[in-house]
Amino acid sequence: MLSRTAESLFWMARYIERAEATARLIEMGRRMAMLPGAYGQEEWRSVVAAAGAGAAFDAGARIGEAEVCRSLILDGDNPSSIRACLDRARNNARAVRTALTADMWEGLNEGWRWLGGVEAETVRRDLPATLDRIRSLSALFRGAAQTTMLRGERYDFLSAGAFLERADMTLRLLDAKYFVLLPETGLLLDNRDRYRWISLLHATSAVRAFHYVYRGDFDPSKIAHFMILNAEFPCSLAFCYGGLRAALIRLANRYGARHDCHATVEKAVLQLQDREMDDIFDEGLHEFLLEALRVNARLSGELSRAYHF
């Protein structure tokens, strides 16, 4: 397969996942900003930082719901915005149109056309519905890929991009609020702190799944374990790295060669299998998240070099 085809599939999947991730970040920010006593601007500023869009705002600029909607949803000139992500995803899809099934193309194209016609006033008025629609578009594309795409190398590059970006999403969701998620005192959390933790589960549509596993015990260490180490939760770091490793193994078998990216993901999977949440909290949750984000970035570069993107 041509390297440019692999590149387009890989980045198309990443941009679609990134659009969904940004929608989930905004939803988490909206929930947190509505908490009694919350400092709205700080909540939204953390969302902007986690989305990698801090440069779009001046240091002293006001950041509220309206500014975030404009910048992170509709601003096509902001590379971190949902509109920009869907633009890039569609451009990549057009470049490899024959590599996609009709359902995949139609789902992506329909979402791109819809968002292109949405006005800022509509987004502000119907923000929850808008974010739901964006998440649904991503789910529709994934469902079409799962049920209609041949399990060949094209599917493997698509999967690799999706898992890598989803791992990044989970890490950024956690890092967005790390400084309020774990009190330095180690004392019992108040209701607002607990809601901040639970909002992470809402952001990944995981409240019911978490409740099934932990029977409603919304302890911070259990929520963090669920999002980082639980290999059965599709958005967890462990699950995403497991899926990425499987995709890279299939590619290695197809091409008869292993690369740096294979060794890096193998090491990451093994390290997660040996970790406990108490150890991660003792070492520092923020430090763990930053290192995991660095591993993600290294994996992306190594994968691109291995397959000549």
Buried (B, 14 or more C-beta within 10 A) or exposed (E): BEEEBBBBBBBBBBBBBBBBBBBBBBBBBBBBBEBEEBEBBBBBBBBBBBBBBEEBBEEEEEBEBEBBBBBBBBBEEBBBBBBBBBBBBBBBBBBBEEBBBEBBBBBBBEBBEBBEEBEEEEBBEEBEEBBEBBBBBBBBBBEBBEEEBEEEBBBBBBBBBBBBBBBBBBBBBBBBBBEBBBEEEEEEBEEEBBBBBBBBBBBBBBBEBBEEBBEEEBEBBBBBBBBBBBBEBBBBBBBBBBBBBBBBBBBBEEEEEBBBBBEBBBEBBEEBEEBEBEEBBEEEBBEBBBEBBEBBEBBBBBBBEBBEB
